[in-house]
């Protein structure tokens, strides 16, 4: 579980995300970060069950 949260997506998407997060309040940053990682988790779990 912890490895998923440390993993960073490669490419411009990650740069854009970091730029958006750096200009946000901490609570919003946390929400976006968690939801972003949850999407990755859901995708990997979904792929495992396909």
mmCIF file of the N, C-alpha and C atoms, coordinates in Angstrom:
data_MODEL
# 
_entry.id   MODEL 
# 
loop_
_atom_site.group_PDB 
_atom_site.id 
_atom_site.type_symbol 
_atom_site.label_atom_id 
_atom_site.label_alt_id 
_atom_site.label_comp_id 
_atom_site.label_asym_id 
_atom_site.label_entity_id 
_atom_site.label_seq_id 
_atom_site.pdbx_PDB_ins_code 
_atom_site.Cartn_x 
_atom_site.Cartn_y 
_atom_site.Cartn_z 
_atom_site.occupancy 
_atom_site.B_iso_or_equiv 
_atom_site.pdbx_formal_charge 
_atom_site.auth_seq_id 
_atom_site.auth_comp_id 
_atom_site.auth_asym_id 
_atom_site.auth_atom_id 
_atom_site.pdbx_PDB_model_num 
ATOM 1   N N  . UNK A 1 1  ? 0.832  -1.203 0.000   1.00 0.00 ? 1  UNK A N  1 
ATOM 2   C CA . UNK A 1 1  ? 0.000  0.000  0.000   1.00 0.00 ? 1  UNK A CA 1 
ATOM 3   C C  . UNK A 1 1  ? 0.869  1.255  0.000   1.00 0.00 ? 1  UNK A C  1 
ATOM 4   N N  . UNK A 1 2  ? 1.926  1.261  0.825   1.00 0.00 ? 2  UNK A N  1 
ATOM 5   C CA . UNK A 1 2  ? 2.765  2.453  0.929   1.00 0.00 ? 2  UNK A CA 1 
ATOM 6   C C  . UNK A 1 2  ? 3.506  2.745  -0.375  1.00 0.00 ? 2  UNK A C  1 
ATOM 7   N N  . UNK A 1 3  ? 3.893  1.698  -1.095  1.00 0.00 ? 3  UNK A N  1 
ATOM 8   C CA . UNK A 1 3  ? 4.629  1.896  -2.351  1.00 0.00 ? 3  UNK A CA 1 
ATOM 9   C C  . UNK A 1 3  ? 3.780  2.655  -3.364  1.00 0.00 ? 3  UNK A C  1 
ATOM 10  N N  . UNK A 1 4  ? 2.472  2.385  -3.384  1.00 0.00 ? 4  UNK A N  1 
ATOM 11  C CA . UNK A 1 4  ? 1.580  3.043  -4.337  1.00 0.00 ? 4  UNK A CA 1 
ATOM 12  C C  . UNK A 1 4  ? 1.598  4.551  -4.110  1.00 0.00 ? 4  UNK A C  1 
ATOM 13  N N  . UNK A 1 5  ? 1.639  4.969  -2.843  1.00 0.00 ? 5  UNK A N  1 
ATOM 14  C CA . UNK A 1 5  ? 1.588  6.394  -2.538  1.00 0.00 ? 5  UNK A CA 1 
ATOM 15  C C  . UNK A 1 5  ? 2.895  7.095  -2.870  1.00 0.00 ? 5  UNK A C  1 
ATOM 16  N N  . UNK A 1 6  ? 3.994  6.358  -2.886  1.00 0.00 ? 6  UNK A N  1 
ATOM 17  C CA . UNK A 1 6  ? 5.290  6.967  -3.208  1.00 0.00 ? 6  UNK A CA 1 
ATOM 18  C C  . UNK A 1 6  ? 5.544  7.010  -4.711  1.00 0.00 ? 6  UNK A C  1 
ATOM 19  N N  . UNK A 1 7  ? 4.836  6.166  -5.428  1.00 0.00 ? 7  UNK A N  1 
ATOM 20  C CA . UNK A 1 7  ? 5.044  6.083  -6.882  1.00 0.00 ? 7  UNK A CA 1 
ATOM 21  C C  . UNK A 1 7  ? 4.598  7.374  -7.552  1.00 0.00 ? 7  UNK A C  1 
ATOM 22  N N  . UNK A 1 8  ? 5.380  7.838  -8.538  1.00 0.00 ? 8  UNK A N  1 
ATOM 23  C CA . UNK A 1 8  ? 5.000  9.049  -9.270  1.00 0.00 ? 8  UNK A CA 1 
ATOM 24  C C  . UNK A 1 8  ? 4.842  8.706  -10.743 1.00 0.00 ? 8  UNK A C  1 
ATOM 25  N N  . UNK A 1 9  ? 3.744  9.163  -11.363 1.00 0.00 ? 9  UNK A N  1 
ATOM 26  C CA . UNK A 1 9  ? 3.572  8.931  -12.789 1.00 0.00 ? 9  UNK A CA 1 
ATOM 27  C C  . UNK A 1 9  ? 4.591  9.723  -13.596 1.00 0.00 ? 9  UNK A C  1 
ATOM 28  N N  . UNK A 1 10 ? 5.084  9.124  -14.647 1.00 0.00 ? 10 UNK A N  1 
ATOM 29  C CA . UNK A 1 10 ? 6.069  9.808  -15.485 1.00 0.00 ? 10 UNK A CA 1 
ATOM 30  C C  . UNK A 1 10 ? 5.373  10.714 -16.484 1.00 0.00 ? 10 UNK A C  1 
ATOM 31  N N  . UNK A 1 11 ? 6.091  11.722 -16.934 1.00 0.00 ? 11 UNK A N  1 
ATOM 32  C CA . UNK A 1 11 ? 5.569  12.568 -18.005 1.00 0.00 ? 11 UNK A CA 1 
ATOM 33  C C  . UNK A 1 11 ? 5.040  13.907 -17.525 1.00 0.00 ? 11 UNK A C  1 
ATOM 34  N N  . UNK A 1 12 ? 4.507  14.693 -18.464 1.00 0.00 ? 12 UNK A N  1 
ATOM 35  C CA . UNK A 1 12 ? 4.048  16.059 -18.182 1.00 0.00 ? 12 UNK A CA 1 
ATOM 36  C C  . UNK A 1 12 ? 2.870  16.107 -17.216 1.00 0.00 ? 12 UNK A C  1 
ATOM 37  N N  . UNK A 1 13 ? 2.088  15.014 -17.146 1.00 0.00 ? 13 UNK A N  1 
ATOM 38  C CA . UNK A 1 13 ? 0.955  14.965 -16.230 1.00 0.00 ? 13 UNK A CA 1 
ATOM 39  C C  . UNK A 1 13 ? 1.422  15.225 -14.794 1.00 0.00 ? 13 UNK A C  1 
ATOM 40  N N  . UNK A 1 14 ? 2.536  14.602 -14.425 1.00 0.00 ? 14 UNK A N  1 
ATOM 41  C CA . UNK A 1 14 ? 3.068  14.757 -13.077 1.00 0.00 ? 14 UNK A CA 1 
ATOM 42  C C  . UNK A 1 14 ? 3.495  16.194 -12.819 1.00 0.00 ? 14 UNK A C  1 
ATOM 43  N N  . UNK A 1 15 ? 4.144  16.830 -13.803 1.00 0.00 ? 15 UNK A N  1 
ATOM 44  C CA . UNK A 1 15 ? 4.572  18.226 -13.662 1.00 0.00 ? 15 UNK A CA 1 
ATOM 45  C C  . UNK A 1 15 ? 3.367  19.137 -13.471 1.00 0.00 ? 15 UNK A C  1 
ATOM 46  N N  . UNK A 1 16 ? 2.333  18.897 -14.262 1.00 0.00 ? 16 UNK A N  1 
ATOM 47  C CA . UNK A 1 16 ? 1.126  19.712 -14.157 1.00 0.00 ? 16 UNK A CA 1 
ATOM 48  C C  . UNK A 1 16 ? 0.494  19.539 -12.784 1.00 0.00 ? 16 UNK A C  1 
ATOM 49  N N  . UNK A 1 17 ? 0.440  18.312 -12.310 1.00 0.00 ? 17 UNK A N  1 
ATOM 50  C CA . UNK A 1 17 ? -0.150 18.023 -11.003 1.00 0.00 ? 17 UNK A CA 1 
ATOM 51  C C  . UNK A 1 17 ? 0.637  18.725 -9.900  1.00 0.00 ? 17 UNK A C  1 
ATOM 52  N N  . UNK A 1 18 ? 1.960  18.635 -9.972  1.00 0.00 ? 18 UNK A N  1 
ATOM 53  C CA . UNK A 1 18 ? 2.792  19.281 -8.953  1.00 0.00 ? 18 UNK A CA 1 
ATOM 54  C C  . UNK A 1 18 ? 2.607  20.797 -8.978  1.00 0.00 ? 18 UNK A C  1 
ATOM 55  N N  . UNK A 1 19 ? 2.484  21.366 -10.158 1.00 0.00 ? 19 UNK A N  1 
ATOM 56  C CA . UNK A 1 19 ? 2.290  22.810 -10.279 1.00 0.00 ? 19 UNK A CA 1 
ATOM 57  C C  . UNK A 1 19 ? 0.962  23.218 -9.648  1.00 0.00 ? 19 UNK A C  1 
ATOM 58  N N  . UNK A 1 20 ? -0.078 22.429 -9.897  1.00 0.00 ? 20 UNK A N  1 
ATOM 59  C CA . UNK A 1 20 ? -1.384 22.735 -9.324  1.00 0.00 ? 20 UNK A CA 1 
ATOM 60  C C  . UNK A 1 20 ? -1.351 22.591 -7.807  1.00 0.00 ? 20 UNK A C  1 
ATOM 61  N N  . UNK A 1 21 ? -0.723 21.539 -7.326  1.00 0.00 ? 21 UNK A N  1 
ATOM 62  C CA . UNK A 1 21 ? -0.701 21.284 -5.884  1.00 0.00 ? 21 UNK A CA 1 
ATOM 63  C C  . UNK A 1 21 ? 0.104  22.337 -5.135  1.00 0.00 ? 21 UNK A C  1 
ATOM 64  N N  . UNK A 1 22 ? 1.195  22.803 -5.739  1.00 0.00 ? 22 UNK A N  1 
ATOM 65  C CA . UNK A 1 22 ? 2.073  23.751 -5.050  1.00 0.00 ? 22 UNK A CA 1 
ATOM 66  C C  . UNK A 1 22 ? 1.383  25.086 -4.793  1.00 0.00 ? 22 UNK A C  1 
ATOM 67  N N  . UNK A 1 23 ? 0.337  25.395 -5.560  1.00 0.00 ? 23 UNK A N  1 
ATOM 68  C CA . UNK A 1 23 ? -0.366 26.668 -5.392  1.00 0.00 ? 23 UNK A CA 1 
ATOM 69  C C  . UNK A 1 23 ? -1.680 26.507 -4.622  1.00 0.00 ? 23 UNK A C  1 
ATOM 70  N N  . UNK A 1 24 ? -1.900 25.329 -4.034  1.00 0.00 ? 24 UNK A N  1 
ATOM 71  C CA . UNK A 1 24 ? -3.149 25.058 -3.328  1.00 0.00 ? 24 UNK A CA 1 
ATOM 72  C C  . UNK A 1 24 ? -2.942 25.044 -1.821  1.00 0.00 ? 24 UNK A C  1 
ATOM 73  N N  . UNK A 1 25 ? -4.003 25.273 -1.053  1.00 0.00 ? 25 UNK A N  1 
ATOM 74  C CA . UNK A 1 25 ? -3.943 25.074 0.397   1.00 0.00 ? 25 UNK A CA 1 
ATOM 75  C C  . UNK A 1 25 ? -3.671 23.603 0.720   1.00 0.00 ? 25 UNK A C  1 
ATOM 76  N N  . UNK A 1 26 ? -3.141 23.357 1.900   1.00 0.00 ? 26 UNK A N  1 
ATOM 77  C CA . UNK A 1 26 ? -2.702 22.001 2.235   1.00 0.00 ? 26 UNK A CA 1 
ATOM 78  C C  . UNK A 1 26 ? -3.852 20.999 2.257   1.00 0.00 ? 26 UNK A C  1 
ATOM 79  N N  . UNK A 1 27 ? -5.014 21.383 2.750   1.00 0.00 ? 27 UNK A N  1 
ATOM 80  C CA . UNK A 1 27 ? -6.145 20.455 2.807   1.00 0.00 ? 27 UNK A CA 1 
ATOM 81  C C  . UNK A 1 27 ? -6.549 20.013 1.406   1.00 0.00 ? 27 UNK A C  1 
ATOM 82  N N  . UNK A 1 28 ? -6.628 20.965 0.488   1.00 0.00 ? 28 UNK A N  1 
ATOM 83  C CA . UNK A 1 28 ? -6.995 20.642 -0.889  1.00 0.00 ? 28 UNK A CA 1 
ATOM 84  C C  . UNK A 1 28 ? -5.922 19.779 -1.536  1.00 0.00 ? 28 UNK A C  1 
ATOM 85  N N  . UNK A 1 29 ? -4.663 20.106 -1.256  1.00 0.00 ? 29 UNK A N  1 
ATOM 86  C CA . UNK A 1 29 ? -3.542 19.331 -1.768  1.00 0.00 ? 29 UNK A CA 1 
ATOM 87  C C  . UNK A 1 29 ? -3.682 17.871 -1.331  1.00 0.00 ? 29 UNK A C  1 
ATOM 88  N N  . UNK A 1 30 ? -3.995 17.672 -0.070  1.00 0.00 ? 30 UNK A N  1 
ATOM 89  C CA . UNK A 1 30 ? -4.130 16.323 0.474   1.00 0.00 ? 30 UNK A CA 1 
ATOM 90  C C  . UNK A 1 30 ? -5.266 15.570 -0.211  1.00 0.00 ? 30 UNK A C  1 
ATOM 91  N N  . UNK A 1 31 ? -6.400 16.239 -0.380  1.00 0.00 ? 31 UNK A N  1 
ATOM 92  C CA . UNK A 1 31 ? -7.558 15.606 -1.026  1.00 0.00 ? 31 UNK A CA 1 
ATOM 93  C C  . UNK A 1 31 ? -7.230 15.194 -2.454  1.00 0.00 ? 31 UNK A C  1 
ATOM 94  N N  . UNK A 1 32 ? -6.618 16.113 -3.202  1.00 0.00 ? 32 UNK A N  1 
ATOM 95  C CA . UNK A 1 32 ? -6.285 15.820 -4.598  1.00 0.00 ? 32 UNK A CA 1 
ATOM 96  C C  . UNK A 1 32 ? -5.258 14.696 -4.674  1.00 0.00 ? 32 UNK A C  1 
ATOM 97  N N  . UNK A 1 33 ? -4.257 14.756 -3.790  1.00 0.00 ? 33 UNK A N  1 
ATOM 98  C CA . UNK A 1 33 ? -3.209 13.741 -3.798  1.00 0.00 ? 33 UNK A CA 1 
ATOM 99  C C  . UNK A 1 33 ? -3.786 12.362 -3.508  1.00 0.00 ? 33 UNK A C  1 
ATOM 100 N N  . UNK A 1 34 ? -4.664 12.281 -2.509  1.00 0.00 ? 34 UNK A N  1 
ATOM 101 C CA . UNK A 1 34 ? -5.258 10.990 -2.141  1.00 0.00 ? 34 UNK A CA 1 
ATOM 102 C C  . UNK A 1 34 ? -6.153 10.477 -3.260  1.00 0.00 ? 34 UNK A C  1 
ATOM 103 N N  . UNK A 1 35 ? -6.989 11.354 -3.815  1.00 0.00 ? 35 UNK A N  1 
ATOM 104 C CA . UNK A 1 35 ? -7.904 10.907 -4.869  1.00 0.00 ? 35 UNK A CA 1 
ATOM 105 C C  . UNK A 1 35 ? -7.123 10.485 -6.117  1.00 0.00 ? 35 UNK A C  1 
ATOM 106 N N  . UNK A 1 36 ? -6.030 11.200 -6.406  1.00 0.00 ? 36 UNK A N  1 
ATOM 107 C CA . UNK A 1 36 ? -5.189 10.850 -7.550  1.00 0.00 ? 36 UNK A CA 1 
ATOM 108 C C  . UNK A 1 36 ? -4.596 9.456  -7.361  1.00 0.00 ? 36 UNK A C  1 
ATOM 109 N N  . UNK A 1 37 ? -4.082 9.182  -6.149  1.00 0.00 ? 37 UNK A N  1 
ATOM 110 C CA . UNK A 1 37 ? -3.506 7.870  -5.873  1.00 0.00 ? 37 UNK A CA 1 
ATOM 111 C C  . UNK A 1 37 ? -4.583 6.789  -5.828  1.00 0.00 ? 37 UNK A C  1 
ATOM 112 N N  . UNK A 1 38 ? -5.787 7.132  -5.364  1.00 0.00 ? 38 UNK A N  1 
ATOM 113 C CA . UNK A 1 38 ? -6.881 6.168  -5.363  1.00 0.00 ? 38 UNK A CA 1 
ATOM 114 C C  . UNK A 1 38 ? -7.246 5.766  -6.786  1.00 0.00 ? 38 UNK A C  1 
ATOM 115 N N  . UNK A 1 39 ? -7.204 6.711  -7.719  1.00 0.00 ? 39 UNK A N  1 
ATOM 116 C CA . UNK A 1 39 ? -7.488 6.388  -9.123  1.00 0.00 ? 39 UNK A CA 1 
ATOM 117 C C  . UNK A 1 39 ? -6.465 5.394  -9.659  1.00 0.00 ? 39 UNK A C  1 
ATOM 118 N N  . UNK A 1 40 ? -5.190 5.593  -9.310  1.00 0.00 ? 40 UNK A N  1 
ATOM 119 C CA . UNK A 1 40 ? -4.148 4.660  -9.749  1.00 0.00 ? 40 UNK A CA 1 
ATOM 120 C C  . UNK A 1 40 ? -4.398 3.284  -9.143  1.00 0.00 ? 40 UNK A C  1 
ATOM 121 N N  . UNK A 1 41 ? -4.781 3.260  -7.864  1.00 0.00 ? 41 UNK A N  1 
ATOM 122 C CA . UNK A 1 41 ? -5.038 2.004  -7.164  1.00 0.00 ? 41 UNK A CA 1 
ATOM 123 C C  . UNK A 1 41 ? -6.217 1.277  -7.807  1.00 0.00 ? 41 UNK A C  1 
ATOM 124 N N  . UNK A 1 42 ? -7.295 2.016  -8.084  1.00 0.00 ? 42 UNK A N  1 
ATOM 125 C CA . UNK A 1 42 ? -8.479 1.417  -8.699  1.00 0.00 ? 42 UNK A CA 1 
ATOM 126 C C  . UNK A 1 42 ? -8.131 0.843  -10.069 1.00 0.00 ? 42 UNK A C  1 
ATOM 127 N N  . UNK A 1 43 ? -7.322 1.567  -10.835 1.00 0.00 ? 43 UNK A N  1 
ATOM 128 C CA . UNK A 1 43 ? -6.935 1.085  -12.166 1.00 0.00 ? 43 UNK A CA 1 
ATOM 129 C C  . UNK A 1 43 ? -6.124 -0.202 -12.076 1.00 0.00 ? 43 UNK A C  1 
ATOM 130 N N  . UNK A 1 44 ? -5.163 -0.234 -11.135 1.00 0.00 ? 44 UNK A N  1 
ATOM 131 C CA . UNK A 1 44 ? -4.313 -1.424 -11.033 1.00 0.00 ? 44 UNK A CA 1 
ATOM 132 C C  . UNK A 1 44 ? -5.112 -2.615 -10.517 1.00 0.00 ? 44 UNK A C  1 
ATOM 133 N N  . UNK A 1 45 ? -6.039 -2.374 -9.583  1.00 0.00 ? 45 UNK A N  1 
ATOM 134 C CA . UNK A 1 45 ? -6.892 -3.458 -9.081  1.00 0.00 ? 45 UNK A CA 1 
ATOM 135 C C  . UNK A 1 45 ? -7.826 -3.941 -10.189 1.00 0.00 ? 45 UNK A C  1 
ATOM 136 N N  . UNK A 1 46 ? -8.403 -2.987 -10.918 1.00 0.00 ? 46 UNK A N  1 
ATOM 137 C CA . UNK A 1 46 ? -9.291 -3.346 -12.030 1.00 0.00 ? 46 UNK A CA 1 
ATOM 138 C C  . UNK A 1 46 ? -8.569 -4.158 -13.089 1.00 0.00 ? 46 UNK A C  1 
ATOM 139 N N  . UNK A 1 47 ? -7.324 -3.784 -13.385 1.00 0.00 ? 47 UNK A N  1 
ATOM 140 C CA . UNK A 1 47 ? -6.531 -4.511 -14.371 1.00 0.00 ? 47 UNK A CA 1 
ATOM 141 C C  . UNK A 1 47 ? -6.230 -5.924 -13.881 1.00 0.00 ? 47 UNK A C  1 
ATOM 142 N N  . UNK A 1 48 ? -6.044 -6.072 -12.566 1.00 0.00 ? 48 UNK A N  1 
ATOM 143 C CA . UNK A 1 48 ? -5.734 -7.392 -12.011 1.00 0.00 ? 48 UNK A CA 1 
ATOM 144 C C  . UNK A 1 48 ? -6.929 -8.336 -12.119 1.00 0.00 ? 48 UNK A C  1 
ATOM 145 N N  . UNK A 1 49 ? -8.132 -7.783 -12.064 1.00 0.00 ? 49 UNK A N  1 
ATOM 146 C CA . UNK A 1 49 ? -9.327 -8.622 -12.110 1.00 0.00 ? 49 UNK A CA 1 
ATOM 147 C C  . UNK A 1 49 ? -9.842 -8.864 -13.520 1.00 0.00 ? 49 UNK A C  1 
ATOM 148 N N  . UNK A 1 50 ? -9.278 -8.166 -14.500 1.00 0.00 ? 50 UNK A N  1 
ATOM 149 C CA . UNK A 1 50 ? -9.744 -8.366 -15.885 1.00 0.00 ? 50 UNK A CA 1 
ATOM 150 C C  . UNK A 1 50 ? -9.315 -9.707 -16.448 1.00 0.00 ? 50 UNK A C  1 
# 
